[in-house]
Amino acid sequence: MSQNKETPILILSLLMTVGLIAGGYWWFSRNSNFNLNQTFSKNSGSGNDGSGTVSPAPGEPSGKTFASVQNVPIGTFKYGGSTSWAPIRGLVDSTIQSARPEFRLQYVQPQGDAPGSGTGIKSLIDGQLTFAQSSRPVNEEERRTAQQRGFTLEQIPVAIDGLAVAVNPNLNISGLTIDQLKSIYTGKVTNWKELGGSDVPLQAFSRRISDGGTVEQFVQDILGGEPFGQNVVFVSTTTQALQNLARSPGGIYYASAPEVVPQCSIKPLPLGRMQGQLVAPYQEPFVLPNACPGKRNQLNTEAFRSGRYPMTRNLFVVVKQTGQIEQQAGMAYANLLLTQQGQELVTQAGFVKIR
C-alpha cells in the first residue's frame, strides 16, 4: 500500500480513537459518583438560607437505605457534641456501623469540659473532631472563629426534638405556661401555690449554661436572655437531675423530650403559650408511674412536628467546609441520617423525622 493511501487511514483511525476516549470520559463524568466537589457543593446551593443551615433541595432524592448513600469515605472519623444526641448515637449510629463498616465512627469526649453542643463545635473548630452533633444552631462567635481559621461551618438539620419539663410525680400541678416557666427559673416564684399548685416550696434544677445547647436555647428562648435565679440548683447530668427530681417534692427540671417523657420516676408536664392551650409532650392518655415500666409514655411527635407544642428545635450535623475528607465524612453522615432508613431510626430513637 502506498504512503499516500496510508496517511488518510491513519488520520481516520486517530480521529476514531480520540472520539471513543472523549465519549468514554463524557459517560464516566455523567455516571460516576467520585466527584467530591459535586458532593460538597450539592447541599450549599439553593438550599442554603445564608446562615449555614442547609435543607435538601425540593424533590431531591435522599435514598431509602444506608446502602444507597454514595460518597461515603473509608476510615475512622471522630465525632461528638450534644448530649441530646445520645439516643441517636445508641440506636442509629450503631446501625450505620453495621451497614457501612468502612465508615467507622469514634465518639470523643471533650477534654476537661462537659459534653455538649458548644464543646462539640469548639472541638470541631480546633480540629479534634471530624464533624459535630448539635442541638442548637451555630452562633456568630463560632462562625467568626471558623472563618479566622480559614473555613466555614455548615449546619444540616436532620431531626426535630422537643424540650420537656418534668416535676416530682406527686406534685399537684396540671401544666405550665411559658411565662410561668420563666418565672420559676428566674426566681420570681418560690412556691407552687403561686402557680395554682400545692403549698410546696419550689426547687428548680438545671445544667449550667456552659454544659450544652439545651441550656443555651432554654435561656435564650424561654428566659429571654435573663440569668437563672438564685433558687436554681445546678447539676452535671440529666440522670443526676432526674434522680434529684424523684426525691424533691417541689422539684422541676427540663431536658430533651426523649430523655424525660419515657421515665418512670417523674411526671412530664403539658406546656402552652397561654392558659387553656396546654399541650402534653406525651401521647394521651398519660401513663401513671405505677404502670411503668410495663407501659411507658410515648412522645407526642405530631405536636412537635406541627409546632403546637411550644418548645421544639432542630438537631444539626455541623460540618467543616474545607473540601477535604472531613467535609466528605460529615456530609456522608448527614446523608445517612436523611435516608428513609435513617429517618425511621431517628423516630425510633425518640425524635421526629424532618422529612
Salt bridges, closest charged atoms under 4 A:
GLU60 OE2 - LYS42 NZ 3.54
GLU102 OE2 - ARG100 NE 2.86
ASP126 OD2 - LYS122 NZ 2.96
ASP126 OD1 - ARG149 NH1 3.21
GLU142 OE2 - ARG136 NH2 2.60
ASP161 OD2 - ARG313 NH2 2.83
GLU216 OE1 - ARG136 NE 3.04
GLU226 OE2 - LYS182 NZ 3.25
GLU226 OE1 - LYS188 NZ 3.35
GLU302 OE1 - ARG308 NH2 3.02
GLU326 OE1 - LYS320 NZ 3.82
GLU344 OE2 - LYS353 NZ 2.74
